[in-house]
Amino acid sequence: MEFDPPLTPGILVRRYKRFLADVTLDSGETVVAHCPNTGSMMGCDAPGSRVWLSHSDNPKRKLSWTWELVETGSGGEVACINTARANTVMGELLNGARPGGLTGYDRVRPEVRYGSEKSRIDWLLEDSTGQRRPVWIEVKNVTLAEGSVAYFPDAVTARGQKHLRELQGRVEAGDRAMLLFCVSHSGAREVRPAEGIDPVYAQLLREVVDKGVACRAWRMTMTPEALEPGGEVSVVL
């Protein structure tokens, strides 16, 4: 997906009240931006960090600026903190040159209701001929990284645990199911469950994978001009 116009750079002053961030633009103006991330944003919200914002002219919006990217640490790595972008970019992947094992499906549907816990799946792949079992795909945005290793989640996630149970339910019903990590940190080359942050999620992830839920990870390529699917990275459970 392309940003039109390209993102506007600035310096993060502070993130507060979970969904708000003060940013000083390169022009010298300080603006209040929407922070579209419900997680802890560990490693991604240090005051003084280089950030990039998108701008909307929609008069119905309370805040015209949205925080999109942040430069993390001292290595110049970039992370996409807007969790909604992960679904969009992985949707481009699933609607284009799909990863191996996901070819042959002629319908790709977003936000389909499913499961006993009243969830919505991010993407559903279907074969109208009925020759292939549907694939239920849950996307998770990964921004926490230490060196070349990315970790999920960055905070305890009851919602994430629910999604794992729902995916397992689809496997038990005879369909296919996949947890797809969107690695939104340019320095990461593999993904692991964040055992020290949410051990329940880490253990549940291993259990559902043992029972047939697939788990894969794909890197997001990030610039102030565009976000695109990159290459597949390994998942270490």
N, C-alpha and C positions, 0 to 999 in steps of 0.2 A: 504494500500500500504506500502511496506517495503522500507526502505532506504538501499541501498547496494553500498558502505559501510555505516555504521551509520553516522549520522551527526557529524560534527566537532564543538566543542564548542569554544567560544571566548567572547570578550567584545566589545560592540559597541562603536566606537569612535565618529562617526557622520553619519547621513544620509544627503545627499545633491544632488542637481540637480534631485531630485525626484526619480531617478532610481539607485542611487549609494549609497554605504555605505562603510565606512572604518571600518574594524574589526581587532582587535588584537587577534590572535589565542592563545590558551594556550601554544603553543610552543614559543611564543614571536614574531612571524612573524606578521606583519600588512599587510592585503590584501584588495583589493577593490572587493566588492561583488555586484552583481546585486540585486536590491531591486524590487521584482515583485509585487508591490502594488501601484496603482494609487491614493489611497485615502490619507487622511490626516495622517492616522496611529496614531490618537490621543491616547495617553497612551501607545504606543508601540515603540516609537523611542527615548527614553531618553538616552543620552550618559551615558556610564557606565553600561548599562543593559547587562545581560547575554544573549547571542544569540547562535544560532546553524546554521551552514551553510552546504549545500550540495556541492559536488565537481563533476565536469565533465571533462573528458579527451578529449572531442571533440575539435579538433584543429581549427574548424571553429568558435567556440565561442570567442567573444571578452573578456569575463570574465568567468573564470572557476569556480568561486564561486558564489553561490546563497544563499541569506538570506532566511531561512525557519521559524525558531521559535524564540521567544523572551520571557524572563521571565519579567513579568510586576509587578510593584509596589514592596512592601516589603513582600507580602504574599506567594511568590514562585509560583504564578499562571503562566501558560504558554499560549501564543497565537501563532497561525500560521498566519503569515503575507503574505504568498504566496497565492494569491487569486486563482490561478489555481488549487491548491490542493483541494479546496472545491468541485469543479466539479468532480474531480477524486474520492474523498471519498464518495460523495453522489451518484456517479455512481455505486460504489460498493454496496451501500445500495439498490439502485433500481434494480440492477442485482442479488441481493441475497435475503435475508429475508426481503421483502418489508414491509413498514408500513401498518397498516390496512387501507382498502379502496383503495389500489393500487395493489391488487393481481389479478391474472387472465389474465395478459397481457403477451403475448409471444414474443413481439418485443420491444426492448429498443434502441432508436436511438439518438445519440448525434448531436448537432450542426445542426439542421434542419432549413432551411430558412423559415420564415413565416412573416405574418403581413403586415399592410399597411405602416409601417415605416421602412421596410427593416431590420428586426431583424433576429437574430438566437436564437432559443430556446436551452437551455442547454441540456434538455432531453425530448424525446417524447416517451410515452408509447402507444403501439398500440396492439389491439386484432385482429388477422388475421381472426377470425370468424365473426367479425363485431357485436358481441353481446354487447360489451362495447365501450363507447365513448372514443376517444383518450384523453390522459392527457398530457397537455403541461406544463412542469415544468421548472421554472426559479430559479436558485440557486444563493443565495447571501451570501458572506463570512462576518461573523460578528466577529470583534475583539475588538470593543469598549465596555468596561464594567465598571460599578461602583458597587462595592460589588458583589452581586449575580445577578444583572440585566444587560443584554447586550442591546446595542442600535444600530440601523441601520437607516440611514447611518452615517458615521463619517465625512462627508462633503456633501455639497449640490450636488445632483446628478440628472442632467437632463436626463442622460441615464437611471437611475433607474426609473424615472417617465415615460419615454417612455416604458419601459418594463411592467409597470403596465397597461398602456393603451393597449398594445398588448395582454396581458393576458385577459383583459376584452373583447377584440375583439373576442378571441377564445370562450369565454363563450357565447357571443351574437350569434356566428355562430353555437352553439349547442354542442360544445365540452366541456371538462373539462379543468380547468387551475389551477395551483398551484404556489404560491411563497414559495420556500423552503429555509429557513434560515439555513445555516450551521454555528453553533455556535462554532467558533474556539478560544474560551477562556475558559480555564479549570475552572474558578471560576463562570461562568454564569449558572444560573438555570432557567431563563426566558428571553424572548426577547420583547422589546418594540420599537415602532418607535421613532427616535430621534427628538422629537418635537422642541426642542430648536435649532437644527442644520438645519433641512430642514422641516419646517412646511408644505410646499406644498406637499412633499412626504408623510408625515404622514397623511394628510387629504385625499390624493388620495388613499393611501393604505386602509383606512377605507371605502372609497366609493366603491372601486372595490370588497372588501370582502363582503360588503352589497349586491352587485350585483351578487355574486356567485363565485368569485375567492377564492379558498381555500388558507389558510396561515398556514404553520406548520414550526416547527423548530427542528433540530436534532443536537445533540452535537458531536463534533469530539474529539476522544481520541488521544492524542499527546505524543509521546516520541521521543528521538533521533533515535530510531530504526524503528518506524513505525507510520503511521497515520491510524486510523480506525474509522468506524461509532460507536458512543456510543449510548446513549438513547435519546428518544424524550424529549423535554423541552417545556414548555408552551409559548404561544404567548399572550401578553396582548395589546390590541389595545385601 
